[in-house]
């Protein structure tokens, strides 16, 4: 079965770094799409200590990425990347389900 989301090598490298620095009881990272910003949803990545039974699990070479069930439909077919430049660093998402983004790029709508 194909994963709901793909992770680039750059994102996998960042996941590996985060997992190496994570508290001892961390099981992986969780990706959610909480409501935020002027367009409605945003991408959020946190440590996971207790996975939810309904989480979708994406196995990466550097650790597990859990997607909460409420966000899964918004993320199917997406690609997660890690980008850095002189001023910013963060996970980026290429999401075919997005219908629009706010001007600052902080939030999106589906």
Number of C-alpha atoms within 10 A of each C-alpha: 3 7 13 16 20 20 21 13 15 15 21 20 18 18 23 18 12 17 19 12 10 15 12 9 10 14 18 23 23 22 20 21 20 14 14 13 15 16 18 17 22 18 18 11 14 13 19 19 14 10 18 13 9 11 17 21 19 19 14 17 12 18 18 19 25 25 25 19 14 13 17 18 13 18 24 15 16 18 17 19 19 18 13 11 7 5 5 7 10 12 16 14 16 14 17 13 15 14 10 13 18 14 10 8 12 15 20 23 16 15
